Amino acid sequence: MAKGVKPRVKVPKSASAGDTITIKTLISHKMESGQRKDSDGNQIPRSIINRFVADFNGQNVIDVTLEPAISTNPYFQFDATVPESGEFKFTWYDDDGSVYETSKTIEVN
């Protein structure tokens, strides 16, 4: 598991049924491409977040495959329509097999 990895998510606390909301996510991660060498000339192994998934009440909203060219601390902003109250679940998958998860609820009135 990479050190210092911390997911952050911003989801509105409430919305009206059928509203389109903006969701912002950021995960702190060094994102090593595997192309660089250390001071001794040894290749630094690739270590990136390779996949990001967001679900709402068990239904997929977004599923992104990431490649080595992705920047450090990847940020995603996307829109989602909320038909009902529920929970967004966010999952990031790391090359080393680690999985980072967080969730946020939204109240639809």
C-alpha positions in Angstrom: 0.0 0.0 0.0 1.4 3.4 -1.0 2.0 5.8 1.9 0.0 9.0 2.4 -2.8 8.1 0.0 -5.9 10.0 0.9 -9.1 10.2 -1.1 -11.1 13.4 -0.9 -14.6 13.8 -2.4 -17.1 16.7 -2.6 -20.7 15.9 -3.1 -23.7 18.3 -2.4 -25.5 17.3 0.8 -28.9 17.7 -0.9 -30.6 18.2 -4.3 -34.0 18.0 -5.9 -35.1 14.8 -7.7 -33.7 14.7 -11.2 -31.1 17.4 -10.6 -27.7 17.1 -12.2 -25.0 17.7 -9.6 -21.3 18.2 -9.9 -19.0 15.8 -8.0 -15.3 16.5 -7.4 -12.7 13.9 -6.4 -9.0 14.1 -5.6 -6.7 11.4 -4.3 -3.3 12.1 -2.9 -0.9 9.7 -4.7 2.7 10.1 -6.0 1.9 8.3 -9.3 5.3 6.9 -10.4 5.2 6.1 -14.1 7.9 3.5 -14.1 10.0 5.4 -16.6 12.4 7.2 -14.1 15.5 5.9 -12.4 16.7 6.6 -8.8 20.0 8.1 -7.9 21.7 4.7 -8.1 20.4 4.1 -11.7 17.8 1.6 -10.7 14.4 1.9 -12.4 11.7 3.1 -10.0 8.8 0.7 -10.3 5.5 1.9 -11.7 3.0 2.8 -9.0 -0.2 4.5 -10.2 -3.9 4.6 -9.5 -4.9 2.6 -12.5 -8.7 2.7 -12.2 -11.4 5.0 -10.7 -15.0 4.0 -10.2 -18.0 5.9 -8.9 -21.4 4.2 -8.2 -24.7 5.6 -7.0 -26.9 3.2 -5.1 -25.2 0.3 -6.7 -25.4 1.7 -10.3 -22.2 2.7 -12.1 -21.9 6.4 -12.8 -18.3 6.5 -14.1 -15.5 4.0 -14.6 -12.1 5.3 -15.8 -8.9 3.4 -16.7 -5.8 5.5 -16.0 -2.5 5.2 -17.7 1.1 6.1 -16.6 0.8 9.7 -18.1 -1.8 10.6 -15.5 -0.6 13.4 -13.1 0.3 13.2 -9.5 -2.8 13.5 -7.2 -5.4 12.8 -9.9 -8.5 15.0 -9.8 -11.8 14.2 -11.4 -14.9 16.4 -11.8 -18.0 15.0 -13.4 -21.8 15.4 -13.3 -24.4 12.9 -12.2 -28.2 13.0 -12.1 -29.7 12.0 -8.8 -33.3 10.6 -9.0 -33.5 9.7 -5.3 -31.7 9.9 -2.0 -28.8 7.6 -1.7 -25.1 6.9 -1.4 -22.2 7.5 -3.8 -19.4 5.0 -3.5 -16.0 6.0 -4.8 -13.2 3.4 -5.4 -9.6 3.9 -6.6 -7.5 0.9 -7.5 -3.7 1.0 -7.1 -1.0 -1.0 -9.1 0.1 -2.7 -5.9 -3.4 -4.2 -5.4 -4.5 -1.6 -2.8 -8.1 -0.4 -3.0 -9.1 3.0 -1.6 -12.7 3.7 -0.9 -14.9 6.4 0.5 -18.6 7.2 0.2 -20.9 10.2 0.5 -24.7 10.4 0.9 -27.1 12.8 -0.7 -30.6 13.7 0.4 -33.1 14.3 -2.4 -36.1 16.4 -1.5 
